Amino acid sequence: MTATAERPLAVGPAVSFGTGLLRTTVRGGLWVREPGPLAPAGFHPLAAALPETPPTPGVRLVYGEELPGGARAYRGLSGDESVAGHLLRHGPHPGLYPALHALGRALAALHTAPVPAAARAPRTGSRGRDRLDAWLAGRAPQVWAAQAASVLRERLGAERWHRLRDWSAELAADPAVVVSHGAPGLGSLIAEPDGGEGPVELLTGEDVCLAPWYSDVGWAVGELTELAWQLGGDSAAWQRLVDAVEEGYGRPLGPLRPRVSALRIALHLHDYTAYVGWQPETVERFAGFLGYLTGFGGPTAPGDH
């Protein structure tokens, strides 16, 4: 039985969805998330994942509580659908601008948290970055993910393939780290369109780590970039949502934007092939888009960030 079945936490029908990497069950204001059966690592322990973060009006970081079996419960949330769900159903709804601005503000506040003493400091680098680095280095344990890397390398060509690897290595080597969310995806952002009465909530703690500031901001921007590419629609509306994240954060990604977006999208290609399934046409499409993103030039020195 799952942790959800072992411990009923709310009334009403439950909706479950997920992949081999992550499973989510939503029941009213309760969200329960747990690593999927193929996840290479569990969530970061909450005991070491509670940095002191200044309050941010209109948005809150929700750490939840640990459940048996490695699951995590987030109670009393204001909605039952993430911003990712809204975007997939409705496209770049202008009413989501406040939520994405709030996401940027929340990340900026988190990044001001003091780094804990060494004994309690989060790990350096997120679980996602571990998966990406292993994949780019040819160490993917799943056969279809390894095959996707082979196709991607062939389609990109040596120069752009090595550029993608260099960007990942540069991020890992940057010593200017802050306390980071680690995976601030739109599926972890709960908000009502048009800035409803409830606060914007960001599920936090599963991937908390030490990383450069642009790793978190680029994760969110990369997801928006991918959704704009996948779903199409009003490009100006998508751009306004990207701008909302950066404006809320208070610092633009600038020339780093295509680079961190490429890393996030490459990770999604890995995760799709490793934990969902093999679709040659999907790999080919991603390879084409990553070829476009990796055409923006070589690495930027960490001091230029």
C-alpha positions, 0 to 999 in steps of 0.5 A, spaced: 500 500 500 502 507 498 503 512 504 496 515 501 492 508 502 495 507 509 493 514 512 487 517 509 488 524 510 482 528 507 475 526 504 473 526 497 475 523 491 482 523 490 486 524 483 493 520 482 498 521 476 505 521 475 511 517 472 516 512 474 520 518 477 514 522 481 507 520 483 502 525 486 495 524 489 491 530 490 485 530 494 481 537 496 487 541 499 491 535 500 497 534 496 501 527 497 507 526 493 512 520 493 518 518 489 516 513 483 518 506 483 524 508 478 526 514 482 534 513 483 534 517 489 528 519 495 526 526 497 531 531 501 530 529 508 526 535 511 530 535 518 535 539 514 531 542 509 528 548 513 532 554 511 530 561 515 526 565 509 523 572 510 516 572 509 514 574 502 507 577 501 502 573 497 506 567 496 509 562 501 513 556 501 510 549 503 514 544 506 509 539 508 511 533 512 514 526 511 510 520 511 512 513 511 515 510 505 518 517 503 512 520 501 511 527 503 504 531 504 502 538 503 496 540 507 491 546 506 493 548 500 488 553 496 487 549 490 487 542 486 491 544 480 498 546 479 500 552 474 502 547 469 495 544 469 492 550 467 497 552 462 496 545 459 489 546 459 488 553 457 495 556 454 498 562 457 493 565 460 494 572 462 491 571 469 497 567 471 502 572 471 501 574 478 503 567 480 509 567 476 511 573 479 510 570 485 514 564 484 520 569 482 519 573 489 519 566 492 525 564 489 529 571 491 527 570 498 529 563 499 536 565 495 537 570 501 537 564 506 543 563 510 547 557 508 546 552 514 553 550 518 556 544 514 553 539 518 546 541 516 547 544 509 543 542 504 547 538 498 550 541 493 547 540 486 540 537 486 537 530 484 535 533 477 542 535 476 545 528 478 540 525 473 542 530 467 550 530 469 550 522 469 546 522 462 550 527 459 556 523 461 553 516 458 552 513 465 544 513 464 542 506 467 535 506 463 536 503 456 531 508 453 534 514 456 541 512 453 538 511 446 535 518 447 542 521 449 545 517 443 540 520 438 541 527 441 548 527 440 548 525 433 543 530 431 546 536 435 553 534 432 559 534 436 560 542 437 553 543 440 553 536 444 559 538 447 557 545 448 551 542 452 555 538 456 560 544 458 554 548 460 552 543 465 559 542 467 559 550 468 553 550 472 556 545 477 563 548 478 560 555 479 562 556 486 557 562 487 551 558 490 545 560 494 540 555 498 536 553 492 529 550 491 532 545 486 526 543 482 521 549 482 517 546 477 510 549 475 507 542 477 509 544 484 506 551 484 499 552 486 495 558 484 488 560 482 488 564 475 487 571 475 490 572 482 484 569 486 483 569 494 488 564 496 496 565 496 500 562 491 504 556 494 510 553 492 511 546 494 518 546 497 523 541 500 524 535 496 530 538 492 533 543 496 540 544 495 546 549 494 546 551 487 547 558 483 541 563 483 540 562 475 539 554 476 532 555 480 530 561 475 532 557 469 528 551 471 522 555 471 524 559 465 526 553 461 519 549 463 515 555 460 520 555 454 518 548 453 511 549 454 511 555 449 514 550 444 510 544 445 503 548 445 504 554 441 499 560 441 500 567 443 508 568 443 507 575 446 503 572 452 508 566 453 514 571 453 510 575 458 510 569 463 517 568 462 518 576 464 514 575 470 518 570 473 525 574 472 521 581 474 519 577 480 526 575 482 529 582 480 534 579 476 534 577 468 537 571 466 540 575 460 544 571 455 544 565 460 536 564 458 537 559 452 543 555 456 539 554 462 533 553 458 537 548 454 539 544 460 532 544 463 529 541 457 535 536 456 533 533 463 526 533 461 528 529 455 532 524 459 526 524 464 521 522 459 525 517 456 527 514 462 521 514 466 515 514 461 517 511 455 520 511 448 517 515 442 522 516 437 518 522 434 519 525 441 526 524 441 527 527 434 523 533 436 526 535 442 533 534 439 531 539 433 529 544 439 535 543 443 539 544 436 536 551 436 537 552 443 545 550 443 546 555 437 546 561 441 554 561 443 559 558 448 559 558 455 559 564 459 565 565 465 562 564 472 564 571 473 559 574 468 553 571 471 
